[in-house]
Amino acid sequence: MAFGFGPASGPWGGMVADLLRIPFADYMLVPVPAGIDPLRVAAASDNLSDAWRCVIPGLQVRPGGKVLVLGGAAQSIGLYAAGLAVRHGAEVVDYVDHRRERLDIAEKFGARPYSTTSKGKLRLTDIPRRDYAIAVEGTSSAAGVDAALRSLAPGGFCQPVGYYLSVGTKVPLMHMYANDATLKIGVSNVRPVLPEVLDFIAQQDFPAEEVTTLTADWDDAPDAYRAHTTKLVLHRKPLHTVDRDR
């Protein structure tokens, strides 16, 4: 089940719509802590929580572990992951990408930026080291998966967050076997971690809005999406309350 993505994902309404139906709303809806700027948590129900599940469980198992983030297709997720890893005490956070805009944001979070040679052609030589406890793969490429897995220290964790549509995407199973690597891939299940994410942002003053590269009015959404920026946030005036009994 998915909601917010239009008719193909169910009768819940689109992500840019005046009305959005929330299935199992008593459970699914989580209140934003008082005093938080909505811009700071605009991505909490999706990309920000997705980034959380990529790095925080691994750092709980290996406190202070080194973290690699391969940026690109999963644009904002990789940046949130880098920022969260830094804030949670990772010894090293290396962020690899081909786009200057994202490299600069990662550096603001305290990660070490590394520029790749060219878009879509990630090579193992682009990876700064081979002893990461956690690797977040956001290039949506088979080359990225291979490089992320081969960058891990023994017993490391790799979490891909992109879409791997090519038939026959390969993984280095023998290397994983010998290195005791864990590969976890799947759609992000946001709701279980959302309260923890919101509490962290409220208590630690985490500046998630640094990832937002464009804010636009609701009515300007078509033009804003055509900008293909790193992270877009749309804003609009509050809607009137709908009578549930009608």
LOMARMI-14230 format. One record per residue (C-alpha): x, y, z; residue in one letter. Coordinates in steps of 0.2 Angstrom, whole numbers, plus 2048, in hexadecimal, padded with zeros to 3 digits. Example, Ala and Ser with C-alpha at 12.3 -4.5 7.8 and 13.67 -1.06 7.14 Angstrom:
BEGIN
<<83E,7EA,827>,'a'>
<<844,7FB,824>,'s'>
This chain:
BEGIN
<<800,800,800>,'m'>
<<806,812,7FC>,'a'>
<<7FD,822,7FD>,'f'>
<<800,833,7F6>,'g'>
<<806,82D,7E5>,'f'>
<<7F5,82D,7DB>,'g'>
<<7E9,820,7D5>,'p'>
<<7F7,813,7D1>,'a'>
<<7FA,811,7E3>,'s'>
<<7E8,811,7EA>,'g'>
<<7DA,81D,7EC>,'p'>
<<7E3,829,7F8>,'w'>
<<7E6,838,7ED>,'g'>
<<7F6,83F,7E6>,'g'>
<<805,847,7EF>,'m'>
<<800,858,7E7>,'v'>
<<7EE,858,7EB>,'a'>
<<7E1,862,7F5>,'d'>
<<7DB,853,7FE>,'l'>
<<7E5,843,803>,'l'>
<<7DD,834,80C>,'r'>
<<7E8,82C,819>,'i'>
<<7E5,81A,81C>,'p'>
<<7E5,814,82E>,'f'>
<<7E6,826,833>,'a'>
<<7E5,824,846>,'d'>
<<7F5,81A,845>,'y'>
<<7FE,822,835>,'m'>
<<7FD,834,83A>,'l'>
<<80A,83A,846>,'v'>
<<809,84C,84D>,'p'>
<<818,858,84A>,'v'>
<<81F,85E,85A>,'p'>
<<81B,86F,85F>,'a'>
<<826,87D,85A>,'g'>
<<82E,874,84B>,'i'>
<<82F,87E,83A>,'d'>
<<824,873,82E>,'p'>
<<832,876,821>,'l'>
<<83E,86C,82C>,'r'>
<<833,85D,82D>,'v'>
<<82C,85E,81B>,'a'>
<<835,84E,816>,'a'>
<<832,845,827>,'a'>
<<824,839,820>,'s'>
<<82F,833,812>,'d'>
<<841,837,80D>,'n'>
<<847,83D,81F>,'l'>
<<841,82D,827>,'s'>
<<848,823,819>,'d'>
<<859,82A,81C>,'a'>
<<857,826,82F>,'w'>
<<854,814,82C>,'r'>
<<863,813,821>,'c'>
<<870,819,82E>,'v'>
<<869,819,840>,'i'>
<<866,807,843>,'p'>
<<877,803,83C>,'g'>
<<87F,810,847>,'l'>
<<876,809,856>,'q'>
<<87F,7F8,853>,'v'>
<<88F,801,84F>,'r'>
<<890,811,858>,'p'>
<<89C,81D,850>,'g'>
<<89E,813,840>,'g'>
<<8A3,81A,830>,'k'>
<<896,81E,823>,'v'>
<<896,81F,810>,'l'>
<<888,828,807>,'v'>
<<887,826,7F4>,'l'>
<<87C,834,7EE>,'g'>
<<873,837,7DE>,'g'>
<<862,830,7D9>,'a'>
<<85C,830,7EB>,'a'>
<<860,842,7ED>,'q'>
<<85A,848,7FD>,'s'>
<<85A,837,806>,'i'>
<<86D,836,804>,'g'>
<<86F,848,80B>,'l'>
<<864,844,81A>,'y'>
<<86D,834,81D>,'a'>
<<87E,83D,81D>,'a'>
<<878,84B,829>,'g'>
<<870,83E,835>,'l'>
<<880,833,835>,'a'>
<<88A,843,83A>,'v'>
<<87E,848,847>,'r'>
<<87E,836,84E>,'h'>
<<890,835,851>,'g'>
<<897,82C,842>,'a'>
<<8AA,82C,842>,'e'>
<<8AB,830,82F>,'v'>
<<89D,835,823>,'v'>
<<8A2,835,811>,'d'>
<<896,83B,804>,'y'>
<<899,837,7F2>,'v'>
<<88F,840,7E4>,'d'>
<<892,848,7D3>,'h'>
<<887,857,7D6>,'r'>
<<88F,866,7DE>,'r'>
<<87E,86C,7E6>,'e'>
<<87D,85C,7F0>,'r'>
<<88F,85B,7F5>,'l'>
<<88E,86D,7FC>,'d'>
<<87F,868,807>,'i'>
<<887,858,80D>,'a'>
<<896,863,812>,'e'>
<<88B,86E,81C>,'k'>
<<885,85F,826>,'f'>
<<897,85B,82A>,'g'>
<<899,84D,81E>,'a'>
<<8A9,84C,813>,'r'>
<<8A4,84F,801>,'p'>
<<8AC,845,7F3>,'y'>
<<8A8,849,7E0>,'s'>
<<8A6,83B,7D4>,'t'>
<<8AD,83B,7C2>,'t'>
<<89D,83C,7B9>,'s'>
<<88A,839,7BB>,'k'>
<<884,827,7BB>,'g'>
<<896,820,7BA>,'k'>
<<89A,81C,7CC>,'l'>
<<8AA,812,7CE>,'r'>
<<8B2,809,7DC>,'l'>
<<8C0,815,7DB>,'t'>
<<8B4,823,7DF>,'d'>
<<8B2,81C,7F1>,'i'>
<<8BE,824,7FD>,'p'>
<<8C1,814,808>,'r'>
<<8BC,802,80B>,'r'>
<<8B8,801,81E>,'d'>
<<8A6,808,820>,'y'>
<<89A,801,82D>,'a'>
<<88B,808,822>,'i'>
<<889,80C,810>,'a'>
<<87A,815,80A>,'v'>
<<878,812,7F7>,'e'>
<<86E,820,7EE>,'g'>
<<874,820,7DC>,'t'>
<<867,813,7D6>,'s'>
<<874,80A,7CD>,'s'>
<<87B,7F8,7CD>,'a'>
<<88C,800,7CD>,'a'>
<<887,80A,7DD>,'g'>
<<881,7FA,7E6>,'v'>
<<891,7F1,7E1>,'d'>
<<89C,7FF,7E7>,'a'>
<<892,802,7F7>,'a'>
<<894,7EF,7FC>,'l'>
<<8A6,7EE,7F8>,'r'>
<<8A9,7FE,803>,'s'>
<<8A4,7F5,813>,'l'>
<<8AE,7F0,821>,'a'>
<<8AB,7DE,827>,'p'>
<<89A,7DC,82D>,'g'>
<<894,7ED,826>,'g'>
<<882,7F2,820>,'f'>
<<87D,7F8,80F>,'c'>
<<86C,800,80C>,'q'>
<<867,805,7FA>,'p'>
<<859,812,7F9>,'v'>
<<857,814,7E7>,'g'>
<<84D,80B,7D9>,'y'>
<<856,7FD,7D0>,'y'>
<<84C,7FA,7C0>,'l'>
<<85A,7F2,7B5>,'s'>
<<857,7DF,7B3>,'v'>
<<865,7D5,7BA>,'g'>
<<86C,7E2,7C7>,'t'>
<<87B,7D8,7CE>,'k'>
<<882,7D8,7E0>,'v'>
<<893,7D1,7E5>,'p'>
<<88D,7C2,7EF>,'l'>
<<89D,7BA,7F1>,'m'>
<<8A5,7CA,7F8>,'h'>
<<896,7CC,803>,'m'>
<<898,7BA,80A>,'y'>
<<8AA,7BC,80D>,'a'>
<<8A8,7CE,815>,'n'>
<<898,7C9,81F>,'d'>
<<88F,7D8,817>,'a'>
<<87D,7DB,81A>,'t'>
<<872,7E2,80B>,'l'>
<<861,7E9,810>,'k'>
<<855,7F0,802>,'i'>
<<843,7F4,802>,'g'>
<<836,801,803>,'v'>
<<838,80C,812>,'s'>
<<82C,809,820>,'n'>
<<82B,81A,827>,'v'>
<<81D,819,834>,'r'>
<<827,80F,841>,'p'>
<<836,81C,842>,'v'>
<<82C,82C,83F>,'l'>
<<829,830,851>,'p'>
<<83C,82E,855>,'e'>
<<841,838,846>,'v'>
<<835,847,84B>,'l'>
<<83B,846,85D>,'d'>
<<84D,846,858>,'f'>
<<84A,855,84D>,'i'>
<<841,85E,85B>,'a'>
<<84E,85A,868>,'q'>
<<85E,85C,85E>,'q'>
<<859,86A,853>,'d'>
<<85E,860,844>,'f'>
<<85E,86C,834>,'p'>
<<856,861,828>,'a'>
<<850,870,81E>,'e'>
<<862,872,818>,'e'>
<<85E,865,80B>,'v'>
<<850,86F,803>,'t'>
<<856,878,7F4>,'t'>
<<845,87F,7EE>,'l'>
<<835,884,7F6>,'t'>
<<826,889,7EB>,'a'>
<<814,88D,7ED>,'d'>
<<807,87F,7EB>,'w'>
<<800,887,7DB>,'d'>
<<812,887,7D3>,'d'>
<<815,874,7D5>,'a'>
<<816,870,7C3>,'p'>
<<824,87C,7BF>,'d'>
<<82C,878,7D0>,'a'>
<<82D,866,7CC>,'y'>
<<835,869,7BB>,'r'>
<<843,872,7C4>,'a'>
<<84A,860,7C8>,'h'>
<<852,867,7D8>,'t'>
<<859,85D,7E6>,'t'>
<<84B,860,7F2>,'k'>
<<83B,869,7EE>,'l'>
<<82E,86E,7FC>,'v'>
<<81D,875,7F7>,'l'>
<<814,880,803>,'h'>
<<802,886,803>,'r'>
<<7F5,88E,80F>,'k'>
<<7ED,882,81B>,'p'>
<<7DD,879,815>,'l'>
<<7CD,87B,81F>,'h'>
<<7C8,86C,82A>,'t'>
<<7BD,85F,821>,'v'>
<<7AE,859,82A>,'d'>
<<7B1,846,82C>,'r'>
<<79F,842,82E>,'d'>
<<79A,84A,81D>,'r'>
